[in-house]
Amino acid sequence: MRALISVSDKTGVIEFASALNNLGWTLIATGGTLKTLRGAGLEVLDIQDVTGFPEICEGRVKTLHPKVHGGLLARRDKDDHMAQIAENGITPIDLVCVNLYPFESTISKPDVTMEDAIENIDIGGPSMLRSAAKNFRDVTVICNPADYPTVIEEITLNGNTQYDTRLRLSAQAFTHTALYDSRIAEFMRKAAGLPEKLFLSFDEVQTLRYGENPHQKATFYKEAKEVPYSVAFSKQLQGKELSYNNIQDANAALSIVREFEQPFCVALKHMNPCGAAVGQDALEAWGKAYEADKVSIYGGIVALNRPVTKEIALQMKPIFLEIVMAPSFEPDALEIFASKKNLRLLEVKMDRERKNCKAYTGITGGLLVQDADLECLTLTDEMCVTKRRPTDRELKDLNFAWKIVKHVKSNAIVVAKDCATAGVGAGQMNRVGSAEIALEEAKAAGISEGLVLASDGFLPFGDTVELASKYGVVAIVQPGGSIRDEESIQTADEKGIAMLFTGMRHFKH
């Protein structure tokens, strides 16, 4: 039995090759892999001893040879195949272990040159992987060091790998080369000035029971690399399987949590916050968020950016919640929640690193892609456009409300006091309608003075300002930019309301 090994990532390759050698396999290697294995004292054939042809063009051509690909592609169950390779002095190769030149890590360097990129495009490696993967009935193909132990175990027990294992490894090899080629295609198209082609690669997490509604099939996928504030990479500690709508809501809640460094809690329903608050600690933040809307939280989702303590768990336990998310849960809290078997507890990585990422929205026959809305300006007194300036407390509340309103469905209005939501108006066809909903919520909660109001888009008329003044709003933040901004400013001045313009809007459709 023969194994051809040629790897850029040499993790575990000496141990893997040694195990094959001890099992009586003949080893063949190229370039740096040959040097590594011989340096470990292993007896290894040089690839040019197999092909009878030297490496040429600085190693660009070494495995592109009939004695390699004939040995990989010949079907062992076809007499004519075996006779033809025998006539041409070709010996079958039964295992290929290849991983490819580091193209993606090379082009990720800020100072990468076209020459560096080109020299890290592997040609022989993908060819060998594809040949071996095509003939998986007879050949084992490995492109991931994580598969070394399984392969060695099966060869040790059975003399060769199992058919199902070879099929799985074949699929992995074709996936590996497909992704590799897609990265090259993206890079070269960009360099050539060709229209962008979007290649997406996501791994299946689970098949969901159904989608938004029971008659819709759905599947949950995740990116290849872990990212923070992601339900896709969360750890479920207890509870029922997540549903499609659970995942959507959880994602929306985590997007809001990401805005805050101080202790924060948000309760969310149907992808809109129904209560959110900052506190001195997580317990206070939870209490304020709950008090903001005790009705809507029923059957909702709660997310905190601090560990869930025993005290928080005791307060949450009597309330029907679908999901609680946090960076961690204290053992006593887990014990309290254990009796609520259906409650989903998710442990979510919440580091503060902000990476550029894309947001994808499917449409019929197409896909919309944009940068995720990660920016959120810190509001300052200099942004004030009215005669009255906001007090320090009002400015603090305005900053809080501005962070929340960017995550509410447009047209969005948030009113707040003491860094807690007092009312949320979402998704109405006109802005004053959203304002009315939010302000009525605050009134129903008995909050009638000292409120601040945040609007995700500009106020097209003075009517929203007029309405806000009747409900005790003392400060407003909005993007500005309407042709009738002066009307809103004049109304604010007449009512003694401070108003800030950010110059940045946060529509969320």
N, C-alpha and C positions, 0 to 999 in steps of 0.2 A: 504493500500500500504506500502511496506517495502523497506527501503534503507539500504544497507550495505556499510559502509564507513571505509576504511583502507588506510591511506595515509602517505607517508614519507614526502612529501612536503605539509605542512599544510597551504600554502597560501590560504586565503579566505575560508578555510573549515568551520570555525565557522559560518560565515555569510550564507554559502550555507546550512549547516545543520539546522540552525535556520529557514531559509526560508522553507525548507522541513517540519520541525516540525510544523511551523505555518499553513502549508497547510494540516495538518492532517496525515502526514506520520510517520510511526514508524521507529525509527533509531536503527541500530545495528552497533557496532564498535568493534575494536580490540585494545589491547595494548595501545600504546601511543596516538592513535586517541581517544580511549575511555576516557582516562584521560583528554585530551584537551577539548573534548566536555562536559564532566561532569563538568570540571572546569569552563566552561562558563555558567553553570546552566541549561544545556539541559538534558532532560530525555532520556537516551540511554540504550539499552539492551547490555549486554556483550555477545560476540560471544559464550562463553561457556554456557550461558543460553539458547541459540538457539540450540546448538549441543548436550547439555547434557554431554559434554566431556570436561575436562580441557585442557588448553594449556600444551603441554609437550615438552620435549627436548629443553628447554630454548626458547620457542616460535617458534621453527622450525615447529611444527605441531599445528595448531589452526583452520585453515579454510578448511583443506583437509578432508571434511566430507560430507556424503550424504545429510545431512540436509541443507548444504550450496549449493552444486552443484545440488542436486535434485531440490531445490527451484529455481535455476537459469536456469536449462536446460529443465525443464518440459514445454512442449508446451501447452499453454492455450486452443488451438483449438482441442486438442485430449483428448477425454473423458478418454481413458485408462491411459494416463499420469497423468491426474488430480486425477483419482481414486487411482492410485498407490502411489502418494505422500501423499494423504489423509490417506490411510491405514497405512502408515509408519510415520504418525505424522509430515509431512513436510509441512511448509507454504511457498508459493511462495515468492521469492525475486524479486522485480520489478525494482530495480536500484542498480548498483554497481559503487562505486566511489573509484578507486584504483590508486595510483601511486607507483612506485616500489622502492626498496632499491637502494641507490645511488651507484651502482656498478661502473659506468664509472668514477665518481669523485673520488671514492676510489682508483681505480687502476692508476689514473693519479698522485697520490702522489709519489714523488721520493723514499720514504722509505717504500712503501707498502709491506706488507708481504703476503704470500700465505694465511695465516689464516684470515687476514683482508678481503682479496678479497673473499674468500669462504663464510664468514659470511655475505657478502653483495650481495650474489646471492639469489634473491627472488624466492621462489617456489610457495607459496600460492597465491601471487599477480597475476603473469601471468596466473595461473590456473583459478582464478576467472574472470580475464579479458577475457580469451578465452571462458569460459563457457557463460558469459553474451553476448559477441560479437557474438558467434554462434547463440544464441537465441534472436537476436536483434528484431525479430518480436514482442516479448513480453517484452524484458528487455532493459533498457537504461544503457549504459556503458560509464563511464567518466574516462579518465586518464589525462586530462589536465585542470587545474583550469580556463583557459581562456574560457572553455565551460560552466562554472557554470551559468552565467547570462542567456544564451540562454535556458538552461534546465529549470531554475526556471520560466522564462517568459512563456514558452510553457505549463508547468504544471499549472501555475496560470490561463492562458487563456482557456486551453482545458481539464484540469484534468490529462493530461499525455503528454509526448513528441510525436511529429509527426513521422510517419514512416520514412520519408526521413531523419530526424534528427538522428533517431536511426541507420539507415543504415550508415550515414556518421560517426557517433561516433564508430560504429562497425569497420569500415575500419581503423579508427585512432588507435583503440585499437590493432588490429592485426598488424598494422605497428609498433606500440610502442613495442610490445612483440618481433617482428621479429628483430628489431634493438637491443633491449636489449640482446637477445640470441646471436646475431652475435658478440657483444662485448665480451660476456663471452666465446664464441667459440674461438675467436682470442686469448684471454688471455690464455686459457687453452691449446690450441695447441702450443703456444709459450713455455709455461712452460713445456710441455711434449716433446718438441723438434720435433714436427711433422712439415711436410712441411706447409708453410704458405698458408692459403686460404684468398683471398682478398674479403672483403665484402664492397661494395660501397653503399652509400646512398646520393642521391641528390634530391632536390625538384624541381618540374617543375616551371619554370618562365613563359614560354609561348610556344605555338606551333607557329613555324615560317612559313612564307608564303611558303618558300622552302629552300633547302640547298644551297650548292655551285652553283648548277644549277637548273633551274625551274622544272626538272623532278625528283628531289630528295626531299623527305619529310625530315623534320628536327624539332627538339624540343630543347629548351634551358633550361638547368637545373642549379641549384646553390647548393652549399654546405649548410649544416644546420647552420653553424656558420659564421657570417660576418667576412670578411677579408678585409684589405685595398687594394687599387689599383686594385679594382675588378669591371669590368663592370657588373657582376652579381648582385652586391649590389649597383649599381649607381642609382641615381635619375634622370629620364628623365624629363627635364623642358619644352621641346617643340620638335616638329618635328615628322616625320613619325616613324612608328614602325621599330625597328632595324631588319636588315636582318642577316642571317647566316654569310655572309662575313663581314658585319659591326662589328659584335661581335668579329670575329677573329682579324680583324684589330685593333679594340679598345683595345683588350687584349694585342696585341703586342706593341701598343703605350704606354700603361700604364706600361708595363714591363720596357720600356726604361726610362720613367719618374721616376720610382722608384730608379734609380741609382743616382739621383742628389739631393743635398740639396740646392744648390744655384739656383736662378731664371733660369728656363730652359723651352725650348719649342721644341717639335718635330713634324714635319709633316711626315705622313706615308702613304704609298701606297702599297697595296698587301703584307702587313706584313713586309715590309722593310722601314727603314727611308729614306726619300728623302731630308730631311733638318732637321738639329738639331743644337741647339746653346744654350750656356749659356750667360746671359746678366747681366748688373747691376741691371736691374729690368725686369719684365715680358714683358714689351713693347719692350725693346731692344732685349730680347731673341727671341720674335716672329719675329721681323724685320729681324734679322740675319738668322733665320731658313727659312723664306720665300725667302730671297735673295739667299740662298744656292741652291735652285732649283725652280724657279718660274713656270716652265713648269709641272713638275711631281706632284706638289701639287694640280693641278686641279682635283677635284673629290675625294680628299684625306681626311685624318683625322688629326686633330690637337689636341695635348694635352699639357697642361701647368701645372706646379706645384704651380702656384700662381693664385689668383683671376683674372678673366677676367674683365678689366676695360672698361670704355666708349671709351678710346682712342684705345685700342686693337680691340674692336668691330667695330669701324669705319674703321679701316684698313682691317679687315677681310671681312666686308660686301660685297665689290665688287667681292670677289673671290668665285667660286663655291666650297663649302666644304660639305662633307657628315656629319661630326660630329665634334663638338668642346667639349673637356673635360677639366675640371678644378675643383679644390676643391670648388669653388664658382663663382658666376657671380654677378657683381654689378647691381643694379636695372636699371641704365642707359644703361648698356650693354644689358640687357634682352629686354629693349624697342627698341634698335637698331635692334636686331636680330629678333624681333617679326614679321617683314614684310617678313622674309624668312621662310615661314611656314614649308617647308620640312626639313630645317636644324635641325639636332638633337643636342640638348644641354644636356650634361650629367654632373651632379654634382657627383664627386667621392671622397670618403674618402681617404685622402692621409697622414696618419700618418707614421712616420719613423720606426715604430716597424717592425723588420724582424723576421718572424716566419718560422720555418722549414715547408715546404710544398712539396707535391708530384706533379709531372707532369705526365700526362697520355697521351699515344698515342695508338690509336686503330690500330690493324692490322687485316687482315683476319684471323678469328679464334683465336684471342688472344689479349693481351693487354700488352704494355710496360709501366713500372712504374719506375720512377727515382726521385731522389731529384731534386727539382727545382734549376736551376743555379742562386743562389742568391749571390754567392761570386764574388768579383771583387777586385783584389789586387790594392793597391795604389802604383804607380810606383815611384821608388826612383833612385837617381844617382848611388847607389850601384849595380843596376841591369845592368849597362852598360858593354858591352863586347868588345867595340871598343876603339881605341886610343882617338878619339874625344868624349868628354862628351856633353850631351845635356845642353843647356842654361836653365835658370829658365823658360823663356817663352816657350821654346820647351817642357820642362818637363810637364808644365801645359797643353799644347796642346796634348801631348802624353796621359796623364791621361784622357782627354776628349775623344779622339779617341778610347782609349781602352775600355771605358764604352759603346761606341756606337757599336763598331764592334762585341761585343758579342751578339748583337741582330739582326745582319744581317745574311741572309741565307748563309751557307757555299757553296763554298769557299768565304770568305768574306774579303774585303779590304776596309778600310775607310781612306781617306786623309782629313786633317783638317788644319785650321789655325785660330788663334785668338778664339779658343774654339767654332768653328762653322765648320760644314762639308763643304768640298769643292768638294768632290766627293765620291760616294759610288758604289762599285762593288760587286754584289751579285750573288750567285748561279751558278757560272760558273764551268765547268768541270775541269779546271785547274786554279791554283792561279794566274799565270801571266795574264790570260785572265781577271780575276776580277780586277787586278791592272790596266790593260790597260783601262778598262771602267772608273774606278774611276779617274785616272790621266787625261784622256781625258776630263772628266767633269770639273775638276779643270782648265784645259787649256782653255776650252770654256768659263769659267767664268772669264778668264783673270788673274788667280792666277798662277804664274809661279816661285815663290820663297818663301822660308820660310815655306814650307809645312812639315807636319809630316804624317807618314803612319802607320796604325795599321793593323795587320793581325791576324785573329782568330786562325789560325794554323801555324805551322812552315813553313818557306820558304825552300822548298826542294832543291833549287838550287840558285845560285847567280843571275839568270836572272831577278828576280823581283827587286833586289837591283840595278842592272844595269839600268833597265828601270826607276826606281824611280828617279835616279840621273839626268836623262835627263829632268825630269819635275819639278825640283826644290825642291825635297824632301831633307830635311837636317837631319831628325831623323826618326827612325823606331822602332816600338815595335812589338815583336812577341814572341810566347812561347819558341822557341828554341826546340832542341831535335832531329833534323835531323842528319843523319849520315854525312851530308855534311854541317853542321853548319859552319865549318871553311871556306868553300868557300864563304858563305854569309858574314861572318865577314871580310874576306880578301877584298872582293869587296867593302864593306862599308868603310874600311880603305883607300882603293885606291881612293874612291870618296869623302872622307871627311865627311861621314855620321855617325852620332851617332846611335848606335843600342843597344836596351835593350832586354834582355831575361827575361820573367816572370816565366817560368817553369809551367805555367798554361794555358791551351787552352780553347777556348769557341766555339766549333763546335755547329752549329744550323742547323740541317737538315730539 
